[in-house]
Amino acid sequence: MSQMAVMVSESEPGEFRFSLLGSVSGPTGLLSFRPFVSDQTAHSSEMEAWIAGACAVADYLVRPVTRPNEPAQID
């Protein structure tokens, strides 16, 4: 995975969670992202969830999450 992104979403009113997204190859050559880690903890603000996501990226860089061997494809 050459590129990563952090996404924060409001799953319930006032509950924010992050997802780590990884780049995947699509048939058109456009850069697309797919979630590979989702936060299980509800945070009280967008900023709190974003900071938790940034910490998860740092943790991932030290200790990568096991992923499938085959690259993901977008249909």
C-alpha positions in Angstrom: 0.0 0.0 0.0 1.6 3.2 -1.1 -0.8 5.8 0.2 -3.0 6.0 3.3 -5.7 8.4 4.5 -7.7 8.9 7.7 -11.4 9.4 7.5 -13.6 10.5 10.4 -17.4 9.9 10.4 -20.2 10.5 12.8 -21.8 7.1 13.3 -24.4 8.3 15.8 -25.2 11.9 16.8 -22.2 13.0 18.9 -20.2 9.7 18.3 -17.2 10.0 16.0 -15.1 7.2 14.7 -12.1 7.0 12.4 -11.2 4.6 9.6 -7.8 4.1 8.1 -8.0 3.9 4.3 -5.5 2.3 2.0 -5.0 3.0 -1.7 -6.2 0.4 -4.2 -5.8 -0.1 -7.9 -8.9 0.5 -10.0 -9.5 -0.5 -13.6 -9.4 3.2 -14.7 -6.1 4.0 -13.0 -7.8 6.4 -10.7 -6.5 6.5 -7.1 -9.2 4.9 -4.8 -9.2 4.1 -1.1 -10.6 1.2 0.8 -11.0 1.0 4.6 -8.8 -1.6 6.3 -9.0 -0.5 10.0 -12.2 0.8 11.6 -12.3 2.4 15.1 -14.4 0.6 17.7 -14.3 3.4 20.2 -16.8 6.3 20.0 -15.1 9.7 20.4 -17.0 12.8 21.6 -15.6 15.2 18.9 -14.3 15.1 15.4 -10.9 16.3 16.6 -10.6 13.5 19.2 -11.4 10.9 16.6 -8.9 12.5 14.1 -6.1 12.5 16.7 -6.9 8.8 17.5 -6.7 8.1 13.7 -3.4 9.9 13.4 -2.0 7.8 16.3 -3.3 4.6 14.6 -1.4 5.6 11.5 1.8 6.0 13.5 1.1 2.6 15.2 0.5 1.0 11.8 3.8 2.3 10.4 5.6 0.5 13.3 3.4 -2.6 13.3 1.4 -3.2 10.0 -2.0 -4.8 10.2 -2.2 -8.2 8.5 -3.8 -7.8 5.1 -4.7 -10.2 2.3 -1.7 -11.0 0.0 -3.7 -10.1 -3.2 -4.1 -6.4 -4.0 -7.7 -5.2 -3.8 -9.5 -4.4 -7.0 -12.4 -2.1 -7.6 -15.1 -3.4 -9.9 
